[in-house]
Amino acid sequence: MNDKIYISKEQLENLKKELEYLKSEGRKMTAEKLKTALSFGDISENAEYDEATALKERLEKRILELEHIIRSAKIIKDVKNKDRIFPGSTFELLDLSTNKKYTFTLVGFGDADPQKKQISAESPLGKELLNKKVGDIIKVKTPKKEINYKITKIIK
């Protein structure tokens, strides 16, 4: 399993800011909600306490997720290797069953945009494309079928 998470510098900074906020302000707000809920007395039938506890669990889960992403982050730099696909590469694929060509750009975590034909390196297709070269054939399983693509061109 690839433990690197490719990410833009801007996206990484956004995640670091979110983590800092959740660890400080987020935890303070959650603690206040728990304190208020506990002040109502019996917690066995206290909906506010249940809600505050669930909020705390979601907050801590998100903090762990962000810490993992930040720890595993690999900043996307300008692509120097033009003969292999890495985040930042734009390339052309040929669907071998339909002969239809597609042009995509491989991007990092959180930057995917299907409207702009940007595929995340974390997606199933993105993971298959990583480090491939022109002429390589990749297989991608979808819920309905397996699609075979041939890499026909790396543009940049």
Buried (B, 14 or more C-beta within 10 A) or exposed (E): EEEEBBBBEEBBEEBBEBBEEBBEEBBEBBEEBBEEBEEEEEEEEBEBBEEBBEBBEEBBEBBEEBEEBBEBBBEBEEBEEEEBBBBBBBBBBBEEEEEEEEEBBBBBBBBBEEEEEBBBBBBEBBBBBBEBEBEBEBEBEEEEEEBEBBBBEBEE
